[in-house]
Amino acid sequence: MAALTALISTAFSQTKVYPLSEVNPKETKGECFAYMLPTTMLKVTVTEVKVTEVKGYYSDYAESLLGLTNFIKENKTRYVLGGVKIETVSTGDPGKSFLVVGKNTSSVRKLFEKDTHSGNDASTGSTVYSSKAAALPEFFRNYADLSYTQQSQAFVETKIIDGVVTQVPANHTKVVSKSFEQKARQAADAIAKCRNDQYLLATGEHETPYSGEALRTMLDELKSWENNYMSLFTGVTLRDTVCRTFYVTPADMQNEVAVFSFSTDKGIAEKTSKGDTYSLKFNNFGNTSSISEAISQITATADTSNYLRIRKSVPVQTLLMLNGKEVYDFGFIDMFQFADIQLIPCSNANCGHGIEGFIY
C-alpha cells in the first residue's frame, strides 16, 4: 500500500498545468490534454407582437348611426413587447484554457465530467422565426354589398279591350344606385335586428320551446353575425407574433449587459439601434473577494504549476432593465463566470468531485 501511494504521488507530482496561451503544445513531452473552464451563455428569447389596425368600411358612420366613439379611424401598425424568456447554456470559456501535461494525465482527465465540448466558438448574434401571419376575418375580407337596388312602382293602365275601356293594374321596376350611407344604414339595421333577435331568444319570447343547447347555438350564431357587421364600423385588429433569440455571454463579474432595443414603430432591433434599451443586470450576492485575496497571497510565492484550475456555478440575481430602471426580476440563475477560480493540487484532485470543464 505504501509503495502504491508513493507511485501515485510521484505520478501526480509530475503532472503540470499551464495556461494554454503560455505554452506551445508541440514542445510538450508526455501525455497531455487541454480543457476550458465552463462559462454560462444566456439564450434570451424576446417576443414582439405586431398590431395592425384596419379601418372599417363604414367607420365614417360609426358615431352617427351606432353612437360609437371607440373605433379605428385610420389604418396603422404598431409594435408591443410580448415578453422576455431566459434559458442557460453551458459552454467553454476560451479565455480560461489550460494544458495538463504529465506521465499519467488520464487519471486527472477522468475526474472531469464526461460531457465534452466540440471546440467551436458559441454562436452569437440573433436568429428570427415568425408564426403564421394573421389574416383578415373571412366576413370582413369578402364583404361586398350590392351598389344598387330595385324599386317597383305600381300604377293602373287604361286599355281598350274588345272595344271596352278597361283599367289594368301594372307595375314598373327600375334599378336605383344606393349611396354609401344607405349601405351603412342597412348594415346598422342588421346589427339592430341581431340584437333584437338575441333579446327575444334570451327572454323566452318565442313560440318554440328550444332546448338549452339549441338556444345557446342560436345565440352564439346571432352574436357572431352581430360582431361581423359591427367590424364594418369599428374595424379589425390583427396580431402577428414574432420571436427573436439573442445569445449573451456576460464577461467575468460583469454587472450589466445590453441585449436589444425596442420601439413601438419598428419593434425589436439590435442594441445599437435607436429606441428603448433593454439590458440584463446581475447581482452576485456571494461576494468572496476577501477569500480570493487571502488565497492569492498564500499562492503568490508557491509553485502552482501542478494545480488544476476549476470553478463552480453560483446563483446570480438577474434583472431585466429598461433604460436603467428595473422591469422584471428573473430570480437567481446559476452562472459560472461569477464564481472565483479555485486551485486544487493534482494529487488531491479526487477531493474535488464533480469537477466541471470542457475537455479537448
Secondary structure in CASP SS format (residue, H / E / C, confidence):
PFRMAT SS
TARGET T0000
AUTHOR 0000-0000-0000
METHOD secondary structure of the structure
MODEL  1
M C 1.00
A H 1.00
A H 1.00
L H 1.00
T H 1.00
A H 1.00
L H 1.00
I H 1.00
S H 1.00
T H 1.00
A H 1.00
F H 1.00
S H 1.00
Q C 1.00
T C 1.00
K E 1.00
V E 1.00
Y E 1.00
P E 1.00
L H 1.00
S H 1.00
E H 1.00
V C 1.00
N C 1.00
P H 1.00
K H 1.00
E H 1.00
T C 1.00
K C 1.00
G C 1.00
E E 1.00
C E 1.00
F E 1.00
A E 1.00
Y E 1.00
M E 1.00
L E 1.00
P E 1.00
T E 1.00
T E 1.00
M E 1.00
L E 1.00
K E 1.00
V E 1.00
T E 1.00
V E 1.00
T E 1.00
E E 1.00
V E 1.00
K E 1.00
V E 1.00
T E 1.00
E E 1.00
V E 1.00
K C 1.00
G C 1.00
Y C 1.00
Y C 1.00
S H 1.00
D H 1.00
Y H 1.00
A H 1.00
E H 1.00
S H 1.00
L H 1.00
L H 1.00
G C 1.00
L C 1.00
T C 1.00
N C 1.00
F C 1.00
I C 1.00
K C 1.00
E C 1.00
N C 1.00
K E 1.00
T E 1.00
R E 1.00
Y E 1.00
V E 1.00
L E 1.00
G E 1.00
G E 1.00
V E 1.00
K E 1.00
I E 1.00
E E 1.00
T E 1.00
V E 1.00
S E 1.00
T E 1.00
G E 1.00
D E 1.00
P E 1.00
G E 1.00
K E 1.00
S E 1.00
F E 1.00
L E 1.00
V E 1.00
V E 1.00
G E 1.00
K C 1.00
N C 1.00
T H 1.00
S H 1.00
S H 1.00
V H 1.00
R H 1.00
K C 1.00
L C 1.00
F E 1.00
E C 1.00
K C 1.00
D C 1.00
T C 1.00
H C 1.00
S C 1.00
G C 1.00
N C 1.00
D C 1.00
A C 1.00
S C 1.00
T C 1.00
G E 1.00
S E 1.00
T E 1.00
V E 1.00
Y E 1.00
S E 1.00
S C 1.00
K C 1.00
A C 1.00
A C 1.00
A C 1.00
L C 1.00
P C 1.00
E H 1.00
F H 1.00
F H 1.00
R H 1.00
N H 1.00
Y C 1.00
A C 1.00
D C 1.00
L C 1.00
S C 1.00
Y E 1.00
T E 1.00
Q E 1.00
Q E 1.00
S E 1.00
Q E 1.00
A E 1.00
F E 1.00
V E 1.00
E E 1.00
T E 1.00
K E 1.00
I E 1.00
I E 1.00
D C 1.00
G C 1.00
V E 1.00
V E 1.00
T E 1.00
Q E 1.00
V E 1.00
P E 1.00
A E 1.00
N E 1.00
H E 1.00
T E 1.00
K E 1.00
V E 1.00
V E 1.00
S E 1.00
K C 1.00
S C 1.00
F H 1.00
E H 1.00
Q H 1.00
K H 1.00
A H 1.00
R H 1.00
Q H 1.00
A H 1.00
A H 1.00
D H 1.00
A H 1.00
I H 1.00
A H 1.00
K H 1.00
C H 1.00
R H 1.00
N H 1.00
D H 1.00
Q H 1.00
Y H 1.00
L H 1.00
L H 1.00
A H 1.00
T H 1.00
G C 1.00
E C 1.00
H C 1.00
E C 1.00
T C 1.00
P C 1.00
Y C 1.00
S C 1.00
G H 1.00
E H 1.00
A H 1.00
L H 1.00
R H 1.00
T H 1.00
M H 1.00
L H 1.00
D H 1.00
E H 1.00
L H 1.00
K H 1.00
S H 1.00
W H 1.00
E H 1.00
N H 1.00
N H 1.00
Y H 1.00
M H 1.00
S H 1.00
L H 1.00
F H 1.00
T H 1.00
G C 1.00
V E 1.00
T E 1.00
L E 1.00
R E 1.00
D E 1.00
T E 1.00
V E 1.00
C E 1.00
R E 1.00
T E 1.00
F E 1.00
Y E 1.00
V E 1.00
T C 1.00
P C 1.00
A C 1.00
D C 1.00
M C 1.00
Q C 1.00
N C 1.00
E E 1.00
V E 1.00
A E 1.00
V E 1.00
F E 1.00
S E 1.00
F E 1.00
S E 1.00
T C 1.00
D C 1.00
K C 1.00
G E 1.00
I E 1.00
A E 1.00
E E 1.00
K C 1.00
T C 1.00
S C 1.00
K C 1.00
G C 1.00
D E 1.00
T E 1.00
Y E 1.00
S E 1.00
L E 1.00
K E 1.00
F E 1.00
N E 1.00
N C 1.00
F C 1.00
G C 1.00
N C 1.00
T C 1.00
S H 1.00
S H 1.00
I H 1.00
S H 1.00
E H 1.00
A H 1.00
I H 1.00
S H 1.00
Q H 1.00
I H 1.00
T H 1.00
A C 1.00
T C 1.00
A C 1.00
D C 1.00
T C 1.00
S C 1.00
N C 1.00
Y E 1.00
L E 1.00
R E 1.00
I E 1.00
R C 1.00
K C 1.00
S C 1.00
V E 1.00
P E 1.00
V E 1.00
Q E 1.00
T E 1.00
L E 1.00
L E 1.00
M E 1.00
L E 1.00
N C 1.00
G C 1.00
K E 1.00
E E 1.00
V E 1.00
Y E 1.00
D E 1.00
F E 1.00
G E 1.00
F E 1.00
I E 1.00
D E 1.00
M E 1.00
F C 1.00
Q C 1.00
F C 1.00
A C 1.00
D C 1.00
I C 1.00
Q E 1.00
L E 1.00
I E 1.00
P E 1.00
C H 1.00
S H 1.00
N H 1.00
A H 1.00
N H 1.00
C H 1.00
G C 1.00
H C 1.00
G C 1.00
I E 1.00
E C 1.00
G C 1.00
F E 1.00
I E 1.00
Y C 1.00
END
